[in-house]
Structure formats: structure tokens, C-alpha cells
Amino acid sequence: MILHCFSDGPLEQHYPTQLCESSVEVIVAIRTAPGHYSTRQAIRKSIGNEATRTALPWRIFFYIGCTQDPKSSRVLRREIKNDDIIVVPTPHSSLNAVQIFLEMATWLYQHCSARYVIHINDTTFPDLVGLHRYIANLSQEDNGFHCSDQHLVRVRRDPADEQFYLPPGLLKDDVFPPYCEGEAFVLKTRFLELIVNAAESSPQFPLFGQYVTGLLAKISNLEHKSIAEAMAGVTDTWTRTERKLFITGMVKISMWKQYWMKMMVCYKDNDNLTLELTERIMRKFQISPLN
């Protein structure tokens, strides 16, 4: 059962007023938590700074469930002046992550004409320059999730495994449909409506990837395109001059500025599209990419 916040709560819900202008082509949706104010500020000052916003026809926003915590609510009331945060009327918790996403997705496809949505949580760094190039090269026939896809993962039926246990009543198959590992994916915005509609006839279970990008994707006839090689964790061993679309494990606030600067100046791209975008952003700071 999903309990909703009372109407007399500090901040029951909020939706931006100017997030989805007609010129916006890509939306970056970041799942966060009410108390993660410092992380949101670090993101706004890095990938969400003015230089990036003016160079790309993209918009970045955060989404959360509502909270009854007075301190978090006071901070959120100040934050909503940035017009970049969605608060849905479902209490914020990990068990409610799927429902919170579906409520956000419903608002997004109803109000935004952006072609693509990039979805992450606030511990994943998206390389906007690399993603700009990646999306520009996608075909009109693109039909699904771009992510680190998982296949033939067995459903856990042992009740002792509380975090991942699923009774047959929630999913009768013993193997999950293909799904995205983690929460990072790229998807056409119009497919969100298919996902939301599929959820209306599918009992929810609290495994975000397996449910949203797995079961609902299967019902919606959406495919999966693997970009696992274009993803890495901050502790992984990989060539640091190699551009990755997503970097996971951003557990320190200082990492956001560090990886944003790396995105700008540390990669050598023989690609006019990428180089032009980088130069437009860095011109604001009077810094040039490394040769």
C-alpha cells in the first residue's frame, strides 16, 4: 500500500512552471532524496550551470517524493524557486521509488515535448557532451532503453532474502525480462506514456530496474540497447581519458565538479559535434579543451 502525504503537510507536491519550453530537446531526470540538498547544489553548479544550460537545448531537473520532515520541507520550499524540482504526492522512500517514478513520468510526458529523457539518480554522473553526441546519432527507429542491460536473471523466491524476494503473485515467471542495471538509461520521452499505461495493469514490486525497465518494457514492446561499455564506476579500472556516458558511485559531493571539469578539458575527441559543444561551454569560462 502506498500512503500519500496529508494535504496539511509542509510540501505535498510541486511541479516546475518553465521546465518544458518548446525549445527543450532532452530532459535529464535525476532521482534524489529530500535531504540531499548539498548534492543537488553540487549538480546545479556543475552539469547544471549556466554555461551548460545556454549551450545545450537540454534541461536538468530533480524529482522526489513528498516529506513531512520540517527541516527538509523548509529547504525544499527555498529550492523550488530554482524551478528545477518535482515533488510528487507520494512519501519519499526506497519502497515507493517505482510509484514516485511513475508519477513523475506521467507529468513529464503530459507536459514536455522533449525528444529524449536521460534518467539517473544523484550518485551517477552523466557526461552531457558524450550523451549529446550519442543521442544525435540515434535513428528515428530507435525503440527502447539504452542502458547496461541484464539478461536471464533469476527471480529470488526465498523469503529470507527480504531485499529482492518476490512472491509468484507479483511475478509468475522465474526469470526477469531483460532490464537495465542501476537507474541510468536513455529513452524517448514519448515511450514514458507506454510505461505508465503498462503499470496500470501490472502489480507493482519494489525493484526499480526489474519492474520499470524490465516488466513494463516487455509489456510495452520496448527493446534494450546495451551501452555497458560506455559506463563505469568511480572505483573501476578504466582509461581516464576515455569518455564514458555515465559514471556511477558519485558518493562525494566534490566529485561533481571534478568530473564536470574532466568532461570539459580532459578528453580528445575527433568529432566536430563534440568539440563544438565543448568549446561553446568552455568559452563562458575562458578555458580551452586540452590538445
N, C-alpha and C positions, 0 to 999 in steps of 0.2 A: 504494500500500500504506500502511495506517495502522499504525504501530508503537505498541504500548502500553507504558506505564511498567512497569518491573520492580517486583515486589512488595516488594523491599527498598528502594525509593525513599523519599525523605523524606516525601512525602504522595501516595499513589497515588490516593485518592479520598475524598470526604466528601459526605454528604448531611445537610441540616438535620433536626432531630427535631420541631420545633414550627412549621414554616413554614405548614403547610396545615391549620390548625384549621377546624372546620366553619363558623365564622362568616365566614371569609375569602371575599369575593366576587370580588375581582380580584387577580391576581398581576402584578407588574411584574418582568420578567426582563431583567437587564442583562448583556450580554456584556462581559467585561472581560479583562484580562491579569494574570498572576500578579504582575508588578512594579508594577501600578497601585494600590498601597496608598493613596497620598495622595489619588488621585481617589475611591476608594471611601469614604474617610473624609469627604471633602467632600460626597459624596452622602448619606451617613448623617446628616450634620449639617444638611442642607438638606431635600430632599424626604423623607428617611428619618428625620427627627427624631421625638421622642416625640409632639409636638403633632399631627403629621400622622397618625402611627400610631393614636392614640387617637380621632381624628375620623373616619377612614375605615376601613371593613372591608376594607382592602387590605393586601398585604404586598409588600415590595420585597426582591429577592434578586439576587445576582451569580452568574454561572456562568463557569467557566474549564476548560481542560484541565489535566492534571497537569504538574508541572515537576520536574526533577532539580536545579535550581539551589538550593544550600543556603540562601542568604540569603532568597530568595523563599519557600522552604518554611518557614523559621523564622517569617517574618511571617504566612504563611497559617495556621500552627498556632495562632498567637495570635488571628487573625481569626475562625476558625471558632467561637470561643466566643460570637460575636455571633449564631450560628445563622441566618445570612442568606447563606450562600455554598455553592454546589455545585461540587465538584471532580470531574470525570469522569475515568475512567482512560484517556484519550487524550492524548498530548502536546500541549501548547498550541502552536499555530502557525496562521498565516493559512490554510495549505493544509488544515488539519484543522478549519476553522471549521464546515463543514457537519456533519461527524461529531460534533463536540462538541455542536452544537445538537441533533442527533437523540437523543443520549444524555440530554441534559438534558430534552428534550421527553418522552421515554419515561418518565423518573422522574416528571415533573410530572403527566402525565395519569393515571398509575397511583396517585398519592398525593394529588392535590389535587382537591377538588370545586368550586373557584372557577369562576365562570361564564366569566370572560374572562381572557386573558393579554395584557398590553401588553409588546411586545418592543422593546428599544433596545440600543444599545451605550453605552459610558461617555463618549461625546462628544455625546450627544443628551439635551437636557433635556425631560422630559415635564411638561406643565402638568397636574398631577393634578386641579386644580379644574375646568379645562375638560374633561378627559377623563372626570371623574365625570359631568358634565352630558351629554357626548356618549354615553357608554355607557347612561345612564339612558333616553335617547330611542331606543335601538335596538329594533327589533321582535323578536318571538320567531322570525320567519322569517329573521333575519339569517344569511347563508350564505357567509361568506368573509372575505377580508382587507380591512381598512381601512387605506389607505396612499397614498403617492404612486405611483400605478400607471403603468407604462410599457407601450406597445403597439408592435408591429411593429418591434422592434429586431432587426437582422440579427446572425446568429452570425458571429463572426470566424474565418476559416479560414486566415489567414496565420500559419504557424509562427513568423514573426519577431515577432509580437505575443504574446509569451510570457504576459503577464498575463491576456489574455482569449481566447487561442486555444483552440478546441475542435475535435478531430478528429471526423469524421462518426460514428465508432464510439460516441461518447459522446452525441451528439445528432444525429439524422439530418436534422431539419428545418433549413432555412436561416434561419428566423425564430424567435426565442424566443416561447414563450407569454407572455401578459401577466404581469408580475411587479412586485414592489414595488421602487422605487428606494431604496437605502440599507437600513437594518436596522430602521427604525421601522414597526411595524404593530400593529393591534388585531385579535384573533381569539378566537373562542370556544375555551375550553380543550379541550373535547371533540373539536375538529377536529384537535388535535395527534396523536391516535391515527391518524386517516386519513393524515396527512402521514408519520408514521413507517412505517405499513404500506406506503404507496406507495413509500417509499425502498427497501424490501426487494427490489423487482423493477426498480429503476431505477439503472443505473450512476451513481455519483456523479461530479460535476465541481465544481471548487473555486470556483464563482461563487455566493455565498450567495443573493442575491436571485433570480437566474435559476433556480437549482435548487430551493430550498426553497419560495419564494413563486410560482415560475413553473411549472416542470415538475411538481413534486409537487402543486401546487394544481390543475393541469389534470387529472392522473390522479385526484385526489380529488373532482373536480367542484365545486371551491370557486371562488367568484366574487371580483371585486375591486371595492371601493367607493373611489373617489378622494376623498382628503382633502388633496390637494396644496395647496389654497388655505388650509388650516389649518396649514401647515407653513412654516417659514422658517429661514434660516441667520443666524448672528450678524452676518455682514457684509452681509446683504441689506438693501435699502431697503424698509422697510415701516413702517406707523404703529405706533409703540412702545406705544400704548395699546390696540392691537388684540390680543385674546387669540389665541395660536397654540397648537395642541395639542402640537406638537413644535418645538424649536429645535435645529438641528444646528450643529456646529462649536464645541462647548464644549471648546476646547483648553487653556484656562487654568483652574486649579483654583478661583480666586477667582470665576469666573463662576457657579458653582453657587449660592453664597449670594446673589449679585446677582440672578440670575433667579428664585430662590425668593422673595425679598422682593418682586420685581416681581409675581410671580404672586399674592401676598397683598394688596398695597396699591395697585397702580397701575392696575387695571382697573375700569371702571364697568360692572357687569352688572345689567341689569334682569331678573334671573332669581332667583326666590326660592331655588331649589335651590343655585345657585352662591353666592349671598350668604350663605345659612345655613351652608354648609360653610366658607366663608372666615372667617366670624365665629367658628365653633367652634374653628378652628385658631388664629386670632389671639388669642382670649381667653386662651390659655396665656401669651401674651407681653404682654398688656395693651396691645395695639395695635389700632386700628380701621382698616378699609379707608377709603381716601380717598373723599370725597363729590364 
